[in-house]
Amino acid sequence: MRAAAWRLRKRLGRRGTFLLIIGVGKVCWGAGFILTPQPNPQGVSLLTDIAPLHCWAWLWVLAGLVTGGSAFVRVGRDGLGFVAALIPPALWATAYLVAAVSGEFSRGLWVALWYLTSHVGAIMWASTVPEYSVPPAPRSRKGRAG
């Protein structure tokens, strides 16, 4: 079991591990809305006016599958996974922001900021992280005996 975990970690690398974790999370989030429907969720009427909530839940699931699947492709070809990971939280952040500005959901601003920082921001940051990076060699201090 330990060897299999090591091989998987080596195969995925840092970016792939992030994509797999985020992908599984998105599938779980979407499945939660599909398996336990929310009759009247607050703050997402911008989305539910376009399609029922279960359709948006399937978007989370689909994005999660693409994100998780992108964990197994080569570095440099995983961009689709990061784009797929961004779509659902960006849409939901927009819906909550519109709900806050319109007065429909006063807490919407804080929920939108949560999506933008903990989801969108983290995904955008992770997409810039190189797979392997070596820190620069320490510089020797002149005049110090070591």
Backbone as ProteinMPNN parsed JSONL, in Angstrom:
{"seq_chain_A": "MRAAAWRLRKRLGRRGTFLLIIGVGKVCWGAGFILTPQPNPQGVSLLTDIAPLHCWAWLWVLAGLVTGGSAFVRVGRDGLGFVAALIPPALWATAYLVAAVSGEFSRGLWVALWYLTSHVGAIMWASTVPEYSVPPAPRSRKGRAG", "coords_chain_A": {"N_chain_A": [[0.828, -1.192, 0.0], [1.905, 1.227, 0.796], [3.938, 1.572, -1.092], [2.412, 1.825, -3.406], [1.073, 4.217, -2.917], [3.266, 5.936, -2.885], [4.13, 5.713, -5.544], [1.912, 6.777, -6.875], [1.915, 9.387, -5.888], [4.381, 10.26, -6.905], [3.843, 10.045, -9.62], [1.768, 11.911, -9.931], [2.822, 14.351, -8.984], [3.328, 17.738, -7.75], [1.477, 19.607, -8.849], [-0.417, 17.904, -10.019], [-1.332, 16.513, -7.776], [-2.612, 18.58, -6.394], [-4.62, 19.195, -8.309], [-6.044, 16.76, -8.323], [-7.046, 16.616, -5.684], [-8.64, 18.968, -5.579], [-10.38, 18.374, -7.669], [-11.753, 16.059, -6.735], [-13.026, 17.224, -4.567], [-14.769, 19.032, -5.857], [-16.448, 17.265, -7.255], [-17.662, 16.007, -5.07], [-18.968, 18.214, -3.89], [-20.825, 18.943, -5.885], [-22.241, 16.51, -6.062], [-23.405, 16.476, -3.571], [-25.408, 18.443, -3.814], [-26.957, 17.227, -5.727], [-27.772, 14.765, -4.607], [-28.914, 15.564, -2.217], [-31.138, 17.657, -2.539], [-31.476, 21.206, -2.428], [-34.179, 23.112, -1.648], [-34.66, 25.92, -1.87], [-32.227, 27.705, -2.297], [-30.339, 30.412, -0.992], [-29.13, 33.384, -2.541], [-28.223, 32.499, -5.03], [-29.874, 33.034, -7.163], [-29.391, 34.237, -9.607], [-28.206, 32.219, -11.028], [-30.096, 30.107, -10.759], [-32.247, 31.182, -12.086], [-31.596, 30.766, -14.671], [-31.112, 28.009, -14.965], [-32.182, 24.986, -13.281], [-31.104, 24.136, -9.928], [-29.98, 21.557, -9.765], [-28.837, 21.23, -12.271], [-26.697, 23.004, -12.182], [-25.324, 21.761, -10.201], [-24.497, 19.488, -11.54], [-22.688, 20.701, -13.216], [-20.631, 21.304, -11.413], [-19.861, 18.665, -10.824], [-19.031, 17.711, -13.368], [-16.951, 19.545, -13.909], [-15.283, 18.848, -11.809], [-14.598, 16.223, -12.5], [-13.165, 16.66, -14.884], [-11.123, 18.26, -13.866], [-9.939, 16.524, -11.945], [-9.218, 14.429, -13.664], [-7.32, 15.713, -15.194], [-5.186, 15.716, -13.554], [-3.637, 13.578, -14.123], [-2.368, 13.963, -16.512], [0.478, 15.064, -18.486], [2.769, 17.492, -17.144], [2.288, 20.824, -18.054], [0.384, 20.24, -19.824], [-1.798, 20.328, -18.331], [-3.445, 22.473, -18.13], [-6.165, 22.67, -18.867], [-7.415, 21.434, -16.749], [-7.065, 23.294, -14.674], [-8.515, 25.454, -15.703], [-11.079, 24.303, -15.851], [-11.46, 23.889, -13.142], [-11.769, 26.484, -12.25], [-14.198, 27.469, -13.264], [-16.87, 26.715, -12.0], [-16.665, 27.86, -9.24], [-16.166, 30.543, -9.873], [-18.478, 31.29, -11.248], [-20.383, 30.949, -9.193], [-19.437, 32.764, -7.313], [-19.867, 35.124, -8.701], [-22.676, 35.067, -8.858], [-23.365, 35.279, -6.117], [-22.259, 37.781, -5.569], [-23.782, 39.475, -7.217], [-26.258, 39.026, -6.005], [-25.769, 40.185, -3.53], [-25.29, 42.888, -4.174], [-27.714, 43.573, -5.325], [-29.341, 43.406, -3.147], [-30.699, 41.148, -2.5], [-29.484, 39.102, -1.06], [-27.923, 39.652, 1.7], [-25.612, 38.678, 2.9], [-24.19, 37.851, 0.771], [-21.931, 39.185, -0.31], [-19.811, 38.46, 1.362], [-19.771, 35.697, 1.046], [-19.202, 35.569, -1.667], [-16.627, 36.712, -1.638], [-15.344, 34.735, -0.191], [-15.483, 32.535, -1.99], [-13.974, 33.682, -4.054], [-11.438, 34.023, -2.913], [-10.646, 31.604, -1.465], [-11.164, 29.649, -3.332], [-11.089, 30.475, -6.209], [-8.805, 32.175, -6.122], [-6.88, 30.476, -4.921], [-6.746, 28.421, -6.838], [-5.864, 29.827, -9.088], [-3.354, 30.641, -8.163], [-2.118, 28.128, -7.739], [-1.967, 27.24, -10.332], [0.193, 28.563, -11.311], [2.359, 27.542, -10.061], [5.436, 25.971, -10.39], [6.177, 22.609, -11.425], [8.515, 21.378, -10.484], [10.829, 22.906, -8.477], [13.851, 24.402, -7.629], [15.383, 25.737, -4.866], [17.345, 28.767, -4.754], [20.926, 28.594, -4.458], [22.492, 29.075, -1.296], [24.048, 32.161, -0.528], [27.398, 32.889, 0.143], [28.649, 34.582, 2.974], [30.619, 37.397, 2.978], [33.652, 37.921, 4.662], [33.109, 36.431, 6.857], [34.028, 33.782, 8.843], [33.577, 30.375, 8.367]], "CA_chain_A": [[0.0, 0.0, 0.0], [2.79, 2.381, 0.899], [4.614, 1.703, -2.379], [1.431, 2.316, -4.368], [0.872, 5.638, -2.615], [4.473, 6.644, -3.304], [4.113, 5.763, -7.008], [0.869, 7.714, -7.266], [2.409, 10.739, -5.569], [5.432, 10.57, -7.864], [3.182, 10.202, -10.917], [0.967, 13.132, -9.949], [3.594, 15.558, -8.729], [2.659, 18.752, -6.923], [0.321, 20.167, -9.542], [-1.407, 16.845, -10.164], [-1.935, 16.256, -6.461], [-3.565, 19.682, -6.167], [-5.766, 19.008, -9.203], [-6.837, 15.613, -7.883], [-7.762, 16.993, -4.457], [-9.677, 19.937, -5.944], [-11.362, 17.667, -8.498], [-12.598, 15.223, -5.868], [-13.862, 18.15, -3.797], [-15.828, 19.563, -6.717], [-17.403, 16.171, -7.475], [-18.42, 15.838, -3.818], [-19.838, 19.388, -3.709], [-21.931, 18.79, -6.823], [-23.041, 15.337, -5.673], [-24.202, 16.864, -2.409], [-26.608, 19.145, -4.28], [-27.786, 16.293, -6.495], [-28.335, 13.747, -3.717], [-29.705, 16.237, -1.183], [-31.515, 18.931, -3.167], [-31.847, 22.362, -1.615], [-35.369, 23.623, -2.328], [-34.642, 27.355, -2.131], [-30.952, 28.238, -1.816], [-30.24, 31.869, -1.032], [-27.983, 34.019, -3.157], [-27.832, 31.982, -6.344], [-30.996, 33.162, -8.094], [-28.846, 34.543, -10.927], [-27.992, 30.923, -11.677], [-31.319, 29.297, -10.802], [-33.154, 31.756, -13.086], [-31.165, 30.231, -15.958], [-31.286, 26.55, -14.938], [-32.398, 24.505, -11.915], [-29.894, 23.926, -9.14], [-29.339, 20.273, -10.064], [-28.0, 21.413, -13.466], [-25.456, 23.641, -11.723], [-24.608, 20.722, -9.454], [-23.818, 18.65, -12.535], [-21.521, 21.461, -13.686], [-19.582, 21.048, -10.419], [-19.398, 17.285, -10.999], [-18.29, 17.644, -14.624], [-15.697, 20.282, -13.717], [-14.455, 18.038, -10.918], [-14.059, 15.083, -13.255], [-12.133, 17.178, -15.785], [-10.009, 18.696, -13.016], [-9.281, 15.33, -11.418], [-8.602, 13.71, -14.777], [-6.144, 16.471, -15.636], [-4.085, 15.435, -12.634], [-2.856, 12.461, -14.647], [-1.696, 14.306, -17.764], [1.811, 15.623, -18.298], [2.898, 18.894, -16.767], [2.248, 21.646, -19.248], [-0.862, 19.903, -20.518], [-2.819, 20.275, -17.287], [-4.138, 23.759, -18.098], [-7.62, 22.473, -18.93], [-7.865, 21.124, -15.394], [-7.148, 24.531, -13.902], [-9.64, 26.224, -16.236], [-12.305, 23.636, -15.395], [-11.591, 24.114, -11.703], [-12.158, 27.878, -12.014], [-15.524, 27.848, -13.773], [-17.982, 26.742, -11.033], [-16.6, 28.851, -8.162], [-16.262, 31.898, -10.424], [-19.903, 31.531, -11.495], [-21.091, 31.092, -7.93], [-19.004, 34.034, -6.724], [-20.593, 36.168, -9.434], [-24.081, 35.026, -8.43], [-23.454, 35.828, -4.763], [-21.955, 39.21, -5.642], [-24.977, 40.114, -7.768], [-27.289, 38.954, -4.969], [-25.427, 41.16, -2.485], [-25.465, 44.244, -4.716], [-29.146, 43.792, -5.549], [-30.042, 43.384, -1.866], [-31.384, 39.868, -2.348], [-28.804, 38.269, -0.061], [-26.968, 40.59, 2.295], [-24.364, 37.967, 3.189], [-23.623, 37.44, -0.505], [-20.597, 39.746, -0.526], [-18.836, 37.659, 2.107], [-19.704, 34.383, 0.409], [-18.48, 35.79, -2.923], [-15.209, 36.88, -1.31], [-14.838, 33.41, 0.199], [-15.252, 31.788, -3.229], [-12.902, 34.303, -4.832], [-10.126, 33.835, -2.29], [-10.296, 30.22, -1.134], [-11.297, 28.787, -4.504], [-10.527, 31.061, -7.425], [-7.438, 32.625, -5.852], [-6.0, 29.317, -4.694], [-6.572, 27.722, -8.108], [-5.01, 30.66, -9.939], [-1.994, 30.557, -7.627], [-1.584, 26.785, -7.982], [-1.681, 27.08, -11.762], [1.484, 29.19, -11.608], [3.422, 26.842, -9.335], [6.135, 25.006, -11.242], [6.161, 21.243, -10.885], [9.722, 21.18, -9.692], [11.629, 24.115, -8.36], [14.995, 24.252, -6.749], [15.694, 27.051, -4.296], [18.691, 29.215, -5.106], [21.992, 28.221, -3.52], [22.756, 30.155, -0.344], [25.238, 32.953, -0.824], [28.336, 32.946, 1.265], [28.822, 35.93, 3.523], [32.009, 37.821, 2.956], [34.224, 38.355, 5.935], [32.728, 35.519, 7.956], [34.658, 32.462, 8.811], [32.525, 29.413, 8.583]], "C_chain_A": [[0.868, 1.25, 0.0], [3.499, 2.643, -0.426], [3.657, 2.258, -3.44], [1.166, 3.805, -4.163], [2.07, 6.458, -3.075], [4.497, 6.791, -4.831], [3.071, 6.767, -7.511], [1.329, 9.148, -7.032], [3.485, 11.171, -6.558], [4.834, 10.828, -9.245], [2.442, 11.531, -11.011], [1.813, 14.389, -9.823], [2.792, 16.555, -7.903], [1.39, 19.271, -7.574], [-0.789, 19.125, -9.682], [-2.102, 16.512, -8.859], [-2.971, 17.323, -6.141], [-4.812, 19.484, -7.022], [-6.657, 17.852, -8.76], [-7.657, 15.953, -6.64], [-8.914, 17.941, -4.78], [-10.771, 19.257, -6.77], [-12.305, 16.812, -7.674], [-13.539, 16.113, -5.047], [-15.022, 18.693, -4.608], [-16.889, 18.494, -7.016], [-18.27, 15.99, -6.231], [-19.399, 16.985, -3.603], [-21.055, 19.269, -4.63], [-22.838, 17.631, -6.451], [-23.921, 15.657, -4.469], [-25.487, 17.577, -2.808], [-27.526, 18.231, -5.078], [-28.501, 15.313, -5.571], [-29.204, 14.327, -2.613], [-30.103, 17.61, -1.715], [-31.907, 19.996, -2.146], [-33.031, 23.034, -2.303], [-35.272, 25.104, -2.707], [-33.335, 27.971, -1.643], [-30.886, 29.756, -1.978], [-28.998, 32.3, -1.792], [-27.594, 33.543, -4.536], [-28.964, 32.088, -7.371], [-30.533, 33.564, -9.493], [-28.643, 33.253, -11.714], [-29.299, 30.144, -11.82], [-32.394, 29.904, -11.71], [-32.831, 31.219, -14.478], [-31.436, 28.73, -16.048], [-31.516, 26.122, -13.494], [-31.068, 24.162, -11.238], [-29.208, 22.599, -9.463], [-28.488, 20.346, -11.34], [-26.664, 22.046, -13.082], [-24.633, 22.649, -10.908], [-23.863, 19.811, -10.413], [-22.627, 19.374, -13.152], [-20.351, 21.27, -12.724], [-18.993, 19.652, -10.614], [-18.538, 17.172, -12.263], [-16.937, 18.358, -14.5], [-14.743, 19.502, -12.815], [-13.834, 16.855, -11.621], [-12.953, 15.529, -14.219], [-10.901, 17.594, -14.985], [-9.233, 17.498, -12.492], [-8.594, 14.526, -12.505], [-7.347, 14.398, -15.279], [-4.957, 16.27, -14.714], [-3.142, 14.389, -13.21], [-2.191, 12.753, -15.995], [-0.343, 14.939, -17.465], [1.76, 17.084, -17.893], [2.985, 19.708, -18.052], [1.008, 21.382, -20.075], [-2.03, 19.859, -19.543], [-3.635, 21.557, -17.193], [-5.65, 23.635, -18.115], [-8.175, 22.162, -17.545], [-8.002, 22.368, -14.534], [-8.294, 25.411, -14.381], [-10.961, 25.619, -15.76], [-12.534, 23.868, -13.909], [-12.086, 25.522, -11.391], [-13.624, 28.176, -12.313], [-16.623, 27.838, -12.706], [-17.823, 27.778, -9.909], [-16.665, 30.291, -8.671], [-17.724, 32.251, -10.71], [-20.664, 31.763, -10.196], [-20.69, 32.38, -7.22], [-19.731, 35.193, -7.39], [-22.049, 36.222, -8.994], [-24.24, 35.631, -7.037], [-23.175, 37.323, -4.742], [-23.155, 39.985, -6.177], [-26.097, 40.116, -6.728], [-27.024, 39.956, -3.855], [-25.701, 42.576, -2.963], [-26.945, 44.56, -4.91], [-29.952, 43.811, -4.25], [-30.786, 42.09, -1.604], [-30.804, 39.03, -1.212], [-27.675, 39.098, 0.534], [-25.618, 39.95, 2.598], [-23.599, 37.582, 1.92], [-22.222, 37.97, -0.766], [-19.538, 38.885, 0.147], [-18.686, 36.265, 1.509], [-18.94, 34.496, -0.913], [-16.987, 35.947, -2.661], [-14.578, 35.562, -0.889], [-14.547, 32.568, -1.044], [-14.061, 32.35, -3.997], [-11.525, 34.078, -4.224], [-9.779, 32.367, -2.118], [-10.426, 29.274, -2.317], [-10.56, 29.383, -5.704], [-9.069, 31.48, -7.208], [-6.463, 31.473, -5.674], [-5.732, 28.559, -5.999], [-5.654, 28.517, -9.031], [-3.559, 30.621, -9.464], [-1.375, 29.197, -7.971], [-1.24, 26.58, -9.455], [-0.341, 27.696, -12.147], [2.655, 28.484, -10.939], [4.112, 25.863, -10.275], [6.122, 23.629, -10.596], [7.374, 20.992, -10.005], [10.474, 22.494, -9.649], [12.719, 23.865, -7.332], [15.308, 25.622, -6.176], [17.116, 27.463, -4.668], [19.695, 28.814, -4.029], [22.247, 29.38, -2.561], [24.059, 30.864, -0.701], [26.141, 32.964, 0.395], [28.49, 34.399, 1.7], [30.289, 36.265, 3.523], [32.435, 38.255, 4.344], [33.857, 37.472, 7.107], [33.438, 34.205, 7.793], [33.614, 31.424, 9.118], [33.024, 28.143, 8.952]], "O_chain_A": [[0.59, 2.212, -0.716], [3.646, 3.794, -0.84], [4.056, 3.069, -4.275], [1.051, 4.56, -5.128], [1.903, 7.559, -3.599], [4.839, 7.852, -5.352], [3.324, 7.514, -8.456], [1.148, 10.014, -7.888], [3.499, 12.32, -7.0], [5.275, 11.732, -9.955], [2.482, 12.199, -12.045], [1.543, 15.387, -10.49], [1.705, 16.241, -7.419], [0.346, 19.365, -6.927], [-1.964, 19.434, -9.486], [-3.307, 16.26, -8.83], [-4.069, 17.017, -5.676], [-5.932, 19.593, -6.524], [-7.882, 17.952, -8.815], [-8.836, 15.61, -6.562], [-10.034, 17.742, -4.31], [-11.955, 19.538, -6.585], [-13.518, 16.835, -7.887], [-14.71, 15.782, -4.86], [-16.138, 18.804, -4.101], [-18.084, 18.787, -7.027], [-19.487, 15.836, -6.34], [-20.534, 16.761, -3.181], [-22.188, 19.473, -4.192], [-24.062, 17.749, -6.515], [-25.045, 15.166, -4.363], [-26.539, 17.345, -2.211], [-28.739, 18.437, -5.104], [-29.695, 15.06, -5.731], [-30.122, 13.667, -2.127], [-29.475, 18.614, -1.378], [-32.573, 19.72, -1.149], [-32.897, 23.486, -3.441], [-35.759, 25.497, -3.767], [-33.344, 28.702, -0.652], [-31.33, 30.304, -2.988], [-27.947, 31.664, -1.702], [-26.712, 34.133, -5.159], [-29.007, 31.321, -8.333], [-31.215, 33.262, -10.472], [-28.882, 33.207, -12.921], [-29.578, 29.586, -12.882], [-33.353, 29.219, -12.068], [-33.688, 31.217, -15.362], [-31.924, 28.237, -17.065], [-31.092, 26.818, -12.572], [-30.054, 23.931, -11.897], [-27.98, 22.521, -9.438], [-27.517, 19.6, -11.472], [-25.62, 21.66, -13.606], [-23.403, 22.689, -10.921], [-22.733, 19.405, -10.141], [-21.66, 18.734, -13.566], [-19.212, 21.096, -13.157], [-17.776, 19.476, -10.575], [-17.446, 16.604, -12.227], [-15.909, 17.836, -14.932], [-13.533, 19.5, -13.039], [-12.676, 16.516, -11.374], [-11.931, 14.857, -14.353], [-9.771, 17.313, -15.384], [-8.006, 17.461, -12.584], [-7.504, 13.997, -12.291], [-6.415, 13.739, -15.739], [-3.832, 16.622, -15.069], [-1.974, 14.325, -12.825], [-1.523, 11.884, -16.556], [-0.058, 15.305, -16.325], [0.835, 17.814, -18.247], [3.664, 19.327, -19.006], [0.625, 22.192, -20.919], [-3.121, 19.405, -19.889], [-4.434, 21.713, -16.27], [-6.346, 24.406, -17.453], [-9.283, 22.581, -17.209], [-8.947, 22.487, -13.753], [-8.972, 26.045, -13.572], [-11.855, 26.34, -15.317], [-13.673, 24.026, -13.469], [-12.751, 25.733, -10.377], [-14.222, 29.045, -11.679], [-17.268, 28.869, -12.511], [-18.77, 28.517, -9.644], [-17.168, 31.168, -7.97], [-18.159, 33.372, -10.447], [-21.493, 32.668, -10.11], [-21.53, 33.02, -6.588], [-20.161, 36.132, -6.721], [-22.594, 37.305, -8.78], [-25.16, 36.416, -6.807], [-23.796, 38.056, -3.972], [-23.503, 41.038, -5.643], [-26.809, 41.111, -6.591], [-27.965, 40.519, -3.295], [-26.282, 43.377, -2.232], [-27.376, 45.69, -4.683], [-31.123, 44.192, -4.256], [-31.443, 41.958, -0.572], [-31.531, 38.34, -0.497], [-26.605, 39.228, -0.061], [-24.59, 40.625, 2.555], [-22.492, 37.05, 1.994], [-21.406, 37.281, -1.379], [-18.489, 38.613, -0.437], [-17.584, 35.72, 1.474], [-18.131, 33.629, -1.243], [-16.168, 35.377, -3.383], [-13.415, 35.3, -1.195], [-13.484, 31.954, -1.142], [-13.241, 31.6, -4.524], [-10.543, 33.955, -4.955], [-8.725, 31.926, -2.575], [-9.844, 28.19, -2.296], [-9.54, 28.856, -6.149], [-8.203, 31.168, -8.025], [-5.356, 31.494, -6.212], [-4.611, 28.107, -6.234], [-4.772, 27.951, -9.678], [-2.64, 30.573, -10.28], [-0.239, 29.13, -8.44], [-0.322, 25.827, -9.782], [0.201, 27.378, -13.205], [3.813, 28.794, -11.22], [3.456, 25.022, -10.888], [6.062, 23.503, -9.373], [7.253, 20.451, -8.905], [10.72, 23.113, -10.684], [12.514, 23.204, -6.313], [15.481, 26.578, -6.932], [17.983, 26.614, -4.873], [19.357, 28.709, -2.849], [22.222, 30.541, -2.971], [25.034, 30.24, -1.12], [25.678, 33.041, 1.533], [28.461, 35.316, 0.88], [31.111, 35.494, 4.018], [31.674, 38.871, 5.091], [34.258, 37.745, 8.239], [33.435, 33.602, 6.72], [32.836, 31.591, 10.058], [32.247, 27.213, 9.171]]}, "name": "protein", "num_of_chains": 1, "seq": "MRAAAWRLRKRLGRRGTFLLIIGVGKVCWGAGFILTPQPNPQGVSLLTDIAPLHCWAWLWVLAGLVTGGSAFVRVGRDGLGFVAALIPPALWATAYLVAAVSGEFSRGLWVALWYLTSHVGAIMWASTVPEYSVPPAPRSRKGRAG"}
